[in-house]
């Protein structure tokens, strides 16, 4: 078991960037941290998460019968569950209206509420579930029928609930990408609030359920919770998080399921650390001890990255250093950034430090963080395109710094005026409050951190990718 062999396992076993194209994950790459197991359970109706923590990943996993069957081995409550898609990227127009259709349906002149639309989506799913023949019809006609005939709706749900009870099965309707329903915060809040009202309604039926995957900024401090008995739904919510134990568990899940000629050294390494693996299993599982105990994780990671981030302890320990430098201002790290950083570090070590005594050289790990920062910046810009406009005038600035300097840079570039131009995504929520309002939005997203002395700081995860400096920190990405 040589460093070169472990390095090859990292390069071949880890994705350069995890897929975000709406495809289901490979069964061998599915790793379920404890918090995520609670989120996937049938009795959880609301799943909250920041960008990149797995909302869409699990939405896609539940839609794929092969992956769902494997999940049922860990999460018993999703066995014998029929999944329906209520909203999400790439969903057929027959199952859910797209943004433009949704906007037309809830326009004032239509007379419909978002609540009517969600119930209509449910009706279409249940008719399919009950194998009731129905002709394809425009959404406005379908919504009109449901809104005008509440008795039909109630009888249909009761029929579906009874059928599922007789079959000892459950039905679960799942919703994702709700930020894509509108580019206006007030409208989006109304849409989400009505969806949560609908999800609460389904709790009256023992065998019908809804699960809503919701962005954290859409949940915190918002009017979406202003409806009767909202607390009953909110009590089921689970936040998706990734701690160091979870991230490292995911790492070993990937490495154990590379081809046998590559994963062999990984299996041998873990066995020597007292974490034996069933090497003959179709999907190799991370040993329980390696999932829940930090000591064997640290020992295993030291075989990959060495003991220190330099020549001695003063530079930090790789096991903790990489996670801390890939975390946002709220201490959240994403699996995508973590895996991308490690793979890039392995490639860099292979090219520049091939004779190094461990699989990863400490300088290559820093390069990995720089690469992961760029990837993370691109990810955030997909959900929040306005972030790039805010950060461009700050390029070359060093943090921590006075927020006055940030506000001045924005003012000089007139960037806040440009953000007021509507596009197809939600703008900063507090844009109308000027620089301080935008600062609040960036803090909630984990890009900025307010220090005790009032200055503003930015975690390396974003600072490097956006080209800001910090004395003694990882150098920012090169100017494009």
C-alpha atoms as one frame of an Amber mdcrd trajectory, in Angstrom:
protein
   0.000   0.000   0.000   2.041   2.935  -1.309   1.196   6.661  -1.330   0.888
   6.430  -5.113  -1.778   3.711  -4.780  -3.811   5.782  -2.324  -3.367   8.819
  -4.559  -4.742   6.862  -7.518  -7.753   5.808  -5.445  -8.494   9.466  -4.676
  -8.186  10.533  -8.301 -10.236   7.671  -9.725 -12.696   7.351  -6.858 -13.733
  10.953  -6.274 -15.767  13.080  -8.673 -14.149  16.284  -9.889 -17.518  17.949
  -9.395 -20.615  16.114  -8.191 -23.386  15.939 -10.750 -26.012  18.686 -10.634
 -27.840  17.815 -13.844 -30.922  16.247 -12.284 -29.684  12.654 -12.641 -30.124
  10.135  -9.854 -27.013   9.349  -7.781 -25.221   6.031  -8.158 -26.218   3.614
  -5.396 -22.590   3.096  -4.349 -22.172   6.833  -3.748 -25.156   7.176  -1.424
 -24.052   7.853   2.143 -26.656   8.722   4.772 -25.535  10.781   7.782 -27.797
  10.555  10.833 -29.391  13.980  10.291 -30.146  13.061   6.698 -31.723   9.761
   7.727 -34.149  11.720   9.913 -34.868  14.078   6.991 -35.710  11.197   4.663
 -38.008   9.473   7.149 -41.669   9.472   6.196 -42.774  11.556   9.182 -40.530
  14.498   8.210 -42.506  16.901   6.023 -40.020  19.793   5.832 -36.320  19.527
   4.998 -34.222  22.696   5.310 -30.756  23.142   3.877 -28.219  25.620   2.542
 -26.830  25.426  -0.987 -24.994  22.188  -1.728 -25.913  20.140   1.353 -28.022
  17.579  -0.486 -31.624  18.752  -0.911 -31.818  18.005  -4.626 -29.545  14.970
  -4.204 -32.061  13.332  -1.863 -35.010  14.512  -3.967 -33.488  12.691  -6.927
 -32.549   9.658  -4.799 -36.142   9.225  -3.646 -37.377   9.387  -7.247 -35.058
   6.558  -8.328 -36.518   3.183  -7.309 -33.148   1.464  -7.271 -31.594   4.018
  -4.948 -34.747   4.268  -2.839 -34.703   0.504  -2.296 -31.184   0.753  -0.943
 -32.152   3.670   1.304 -35.027   1.592   2.685 -32.440  -0.730   4.216 -31.392
   2.153   6.480 -34.642   4.126   6.687 -37.377   1.572   7.261 -40.254   4.033
   6.941 -39.635   4.625   3.205 -40.008   0.961   2.356 -43.267   0.273   0.500
 -43.622   3.951  -0.429 -44.772   5.177  -3.838 -43.100   8.480  -4.734 -44.717
  11.276  -6.691 -43.068  14.482  -7.939 -44.858  17.691  -6.988 -42.321  20.255
  -8.203 -38.657  20.351  -9.187 -36.178  20.921 -11.981 -36.881  18.878 -15.083
 -40.343  17.732 -13.984 -42.839  17.032 -16.762 -45.433  19.730 -17.434 -48.041
  16.977 -16.967 -46.961  16.583 -13.325 -46.407  20.212 -12.341 -46.690  23.625
 -14.020 -43.482  25.396 -15.008 -42.691  28.889 -13.707 -44.487  30.773 -16.446
 -47.596  28.613 -16.166 -47.522  28.882 -12.377 -47.323  32.675 -12.617 -50.325
  32.762 -14.936 -52.335  30.487 -12.670 -51.886  32.684  -9.586 -52.138  36.047
 -11.327 -54.863  38.253  -9.751 -57.084  38.026 -12.803 -57.132  34.194 -12.663
 -58.894  34.066  -9.294 -56.787  31.064  -8.183 -54.466  30.791  -5.180 -51.222
  28.854  -5.025 -53.033  26.570  -2.578 -55.393  25.559  -5.419 -52.425  24.790
  -7.676 -50.749  22.523  -5.113 -53.989  20.627  -4.527 -54.399  20.188  -8.273
 -50.883  18.764  -8.559 -51.870  16.327  -5.836 -55.049  15.369  -7.706 -53.104
  14.562 -10.883 -50.697  12.400  -8.878 -53.478  10.545  -7.061 -55.372   9.833
 -10.263 -52.200   8.289 -11.619 -51.744   6.413  -8.334 -55.283   5.015  -8.543
 -54.916   4.330 -12.278 -57.906   6.537 -13.058 -57.971   7.320 -16.800 -57.849
  11.048 -17.446 -57.345  13.183 -20.495 -54.534  15.690 -20.622 -55.936  19.178
 -20.141 -54.571  22.691 -19.597 -53.570  23.541 -16.050 -56.050  26.394 -15.742
 -58.884  23.965 -16.464 -57.566  21.415 -13.952 -57.113  24.035 -11.233 -60.589
  25.425 -11.886 -62.145  21.982 -11.393 -60.333  21.377  -8.105 -60.958  24.877
  -6.735 -64.670  24.702  -7.531 -65.251  21.178  -6.221 -63.665  20.646  -2.788
 -65.821  17.567  -2.194 -64.315  15.821  -5.223 -60.852  16.583  -3.867 -61.641
  15.240  -0.403 -63.237  12.047  -1.747 -60.287  11.393  -4.041 -57.790  11.715
  -1.179 -59.897   9.445   1.006 -60.072   6.858  -1.771 -56.313   6.950  -2.246
 -55.674   6.694   1.483 -57.961   3.660   1.763 -56.370   1.946  -1.247 -52.868
   2.470   0.135 -53.927   1.184   3.561 -55.296  -1.994   1.993 -52.002  -2.466
   0.145 -49.944  -1.705   3.279 -48.259   1.072   1.315 -47.795   4.840   1.589
 -47.771   7.625  -0.968 -45.234  10.463  -0.759 -45.318  13.626  -2.881 -41.978
  15.467  -2.926 -41.164  19.099  -3.778 -37.843  20.794  -4.555 -36.384  23.918
  -6.222 -39.126  26.199  -4.897 -36.936  29.246  -5.518 -37.709  28.584  -9.209
 -41.426  29.317  -8.781 -41.019  33.116  -8.948 -38.431  35.921  -9.069 -40.347
  37.982  -6.502 -39.886  37.341  -2.775 -43.448  38.203  -1.778 -44.915  35.923
  -4.434 -42.508  33.116  -3.564 -43.401  33.400   0.122 -47.082  33.051  -0.721
 -46.409  30.032  -2.920 -44.306  28.300  -0.251 -46.727  29.125   2.562 -49.599
  27.599   0.609 -47.483  24.526  -0.117 -46.785  24.066   3.579 -50.516  24.454
   4.295 -51.159  21.696   1.747 -48.467  19.483   3.321 -50.100  19.950   6.718
 -53.478  18.965   5.249 -52.061  15.632   4.113 -51.128  14.785   7.705 -54.836
  14.061   8.214 -54.406  10.994   5.991 -52.361   8.182   7.507 -51.041   6.901
   4.185 -50.564  10.163   2.250 -47.555  12.375   2.876 -45.661  15.360   1.487
 -41.984  16.258   1.828 -40.777  19.772   1.002 -37.075  20.475   0.387 -36.584
  24.174   1.101 -33.646  26.565   0.910 -32.591  27.915   4.287 -32.942  31.568
   3.280 -36.505  30.848   2.166 -37.327  29.498   5.604 -35.669  31.787   8.136
 -37.697  34.698   9.456 -40.291  34.546   6.740 -44.082  34.808   6.475 -44.304
  31.248   5.115 -45.033  30.083   8.671 -48.065  32.347   9.116 -50.929  29.881
   8.879 -53.083  27.977  11.331 -51.360  25.071  13.112 -48.067  25.741  11.303
 -46.263  24.549  14.428 -47.485  20.990  13.788 -45.693  20.938  10.449 -42.625
  22.838  11.649 -42.177  20.300  14.443 -41.289  17.703  11.805 -38.584  19.775
  10.118 -34.996  18.593   9.863 -31.970  20.631   8.787 -29.425  18.965   6.517
 -25.921  19.387   7.925 -22.484  17.880   7.301 -20.038  17.632  10.196 -16.465
  16.396   9.919 -17.510  12.842  10.739 -20.117  12.924   7.979 -17.806  14.391
   5.346 -15.084  11.871   6.058 -17.597   9.034   6.107 -18.704  10.112   2.637
 -15.069  10.193   1.501 -14.520   6.567   2.507 -17.842   5.535   0.939 -16.531
   6.779  -2.409 -13.075   5.260  -1.986 -14.400   1.867  -0.929 -16.539   1.632
  -4.054 -13.909   2.281  -6.677 -12.973  -0.711  -8.877 -11.496  -3.645  -6.900
  -7.960  -3.177  -8.209  -8.005   0.401  -6.906 -10.045   0.016  -3.726  -8.022
  -2.941  -2.477  -5.459  -0.737  -0.692  -8.315   1.196   0.936  -9.884  -2.015
   2.272  -6.486  -3.130   3.589  -5.812   0.222   5.237  -9.123   0.284   7.098
  -8.679  -3.328   8.229  -5.312  -2.413   9.789  -7.042   0.449  11.635  -9.607
  -1.932  13.153 -12.388  -1.062  10.690 -12.912  -4.206   8.574 -14.955  -3.983
   5.383 -17.035  -6.613   3.595 -15.018  -6.470   0.401 -17.348  -8.891  -1.432
 -20.508  -6.799  -1.012 -22.072  -5.310  -4.150 -21.956  -1.937  -2.404 -19.290
  -1.652   0.260 -20.426   0.164   3.372 -18.334   2.365   5.631 -17.654   0.392
   8.842 -19.779   1.618  11.795 -16.728   2.545  13.855 -15.378   4.722  11.045
 -18.774   6.424  10.729 -19.113   7.477  14.353 -15.631   7.752  15.908 -13.177
  10.547  15.264 -10.038   8.632  16.306 -10.064   6.064  13.467 -11.090   8.770
  11.006  -8.116  10.914  12.007  -5.777   7.932  11.724  -7.139   6.987   8.307
  -6.956  10.556   7.011  -3.364  10.875   8.260  -2.458   7.999   5.934  -3.768
  10.127   3.087  -2.560  13.591   4.068   0.094  13.240   6.758   0.123  14.638
  10.270   0.586  18.363   9.623  -0.147  21.084   7.063   3.550  21.823   6.934
   6.646  20.755   8.776   5.142  20.896  12.250   1.953  21.211  14.273   1.894
  25.009  14.056   0.548  24.843  10.501  -2.452  22.770  11.536  -3.668  19.187
  11.169  -5.020  18.224   7.719  -8.075  16.400   9.127  -9.412  19.586  10.715
  -7.667  22.184   8.523  -9.380  21.266   5.281 -12.903  21.237   6.750 -12.414
  24.564   8.528 -11.110  26.194   5.334 -14.045  24.836   3.331 -16.685  26.098
   5.766 -18.781  29.220   5.339 -19.195  31.936   7.966 -21.750  29.783   9.788
 -19.439  26.772   9.973 -21.184  24.843   7.189 -19.154  22.780   4.725 -20.623
  21.054   1.681 -19.723  17.545   0.515 -19.221  18.769  -3.036 -16.500  21.223
  -1.981 -14.844  18.662   0.299 -14.585  15.922  -2.324 -13.527  18.333  -5.071
 -10.744  19.758  -2.889  -9.356  16.301  -2.091  -9.435  15.101  -5.669  -7.738
  18.260  -6.918  -5.115  17.897  -4.168  -4.401  14.341  -5.313  -3.982  15.444
  -8.938  -1.710  18.318  -7.883   0.412  16.022  -5.709   0.744  13.523  -8.563
   1.934  16.274 -10.898   4.145  18.313  -8.560   5.086  16.067  -5.603   4.994
  12.493  -6.973   7.572  11.218  -4.465   5.817  12.656  -1.411   5.538  10.257
   1.520   1.734  10.486   1.701  -0.963  10.575  -0.956  -1.550  14.313  -0.478
   1.089  17.019  -0.101   0.127  19.879   2.223   0.740  22.504  -0.458  -1.453
  20.493  -2.832  -4.228  20.514  -0.212  -4.090  24.321  -0.264  -4.385  24.181
  -4.047  -7.349  21.874  -3.573  -9.046  24.433  -1.351  -8.415  27.093  -3.987
 -10.020  24.912  -6.659 -12.957  24.022  -4.409 -13.492  27.704  -3.667 -13.866
  28.432  -7.362 -16.345  25.575  -7.714 -18.321  26.804  -4.712 -18.467  30.328
  -6.128 -19.886  28.944  -9.379 -22.474  26.926  -7.444 -23.660  29.896  -5.423
 -23.870  32.018  -8.558 -26.294  29.496 -10.043 -28.794  30.083  -7.237 -27.844
  33.714  -6.568 -26.557  35.297  -9.814 -26.386  38.713  -8.139 -23.526  37.556
  -5.875 -20.979  37.877  -8.683 -22.048  41.485  -9.299 -21.562  42.270  -5.604
 -18.158  40.635  -5.368 -16.539  41.931  -8.541 -15.885  45.451  -7.122 -14.310
  43.856  -4.003 -11.688  41.874  -5.921  -8.200  42.616  -4.600  -9.513  43.952
  -1.273  -8.162  42.364   1.913 -10.304  41.184   4.809 -11.067  41.741   7.633
 -11.927  45.314   6.727 -14.397  48.054   7.560 -17.802  47.544   5.985 -17.604
  51.194   4.912 -14.925  50.123   2.433 -17.233  47.468   1.028 -20.178  49.866
   0.768 -17.951  52.458  -0.921 -16.799  49.913  -3.514 -20.423  49.011  -4.235
 -21.387  52.661  -4.485 -18.551  53.495  -6.879 -19.516  50.608  -9.155 -23.239
  51.434  -8.754 -23.737  47.720  -8.291 -26.862  47.906  -6.119 -28.685  49.846
  -8.847 -27.927  47.055 -11.295 -29.296  44.400  -8.922 -32.701  46.030  -9.074
 -33.120  44.874 -12.680 -35.442  41.839 -12.645 -34.258  38.521 -14.093 -35.475
  34.961 -13.665 -34.052  34.488 -10.143 -34.810  35.933  -6.730 -32.859  39.171
  -5.975 -31.276  39.966  -2.586 -34.161  39.923  -0.144 -33.254  43.211   1.571
 -32.000  45.120  -1.468 -34.450  47.944  -0.724 -32.557  48.589   2.546 -29.334
  49.472   0.748 -25.845  48.210   1.625 -26.777  47.188   5.186 -29.681  45.129
   3.886 -27.487  43.364   1.333 -24.887  42.784   4.030 -27.549  41.003   6.084
 -28.427  38.808   3.107 -24.777  37.846   2.540 -24.365  37.039   6.231 -27.381
  34.720   6.147 -25.928  32.939   3.134 -22.616  32.445   4.945 -20.511  34.659
   2.654 -19.807  37.437   5.127 -19.133  37.389   8.851 -19.660  40.349  11.186
 -16.771  40.569  13.642 -17.061  41.847  17.205 -15.382  45.125  16.304 -17.869
  45.681  13.454 -15.494  44.826  10.643 -16.458  42.373   7.922 -14.674  39.092
   7.232 -15.085  36.434   4.564 -14.340  32.704   4.972 -11.672  31.190   2.720
 -14.351  29.116   0.994 -15.536  32.301  -0.762 -12.673  34.747  -0.241 -10.266
  32.742  -2.405 -12.702  32.225  -5.270 -13.799  35.863  -5.324 -10.209  37.103
  -5.334  -9.984  38.818  -1.927  -6.851  38.673   0.186  -6.109  37.946   3.841
  -2.776  38.157   5.569  -1.397  34.666   6.149  -4.323  32.970   4.393  -4.627
  30.830   1.293  -3.819  33.024  -1.688  -6.827  34.067  -3.798  -7.514  32.646
  -7.208  -5.673  34.250 -10.111  -7.472  37.099 -11.861  -9.317  35.891 -14.921
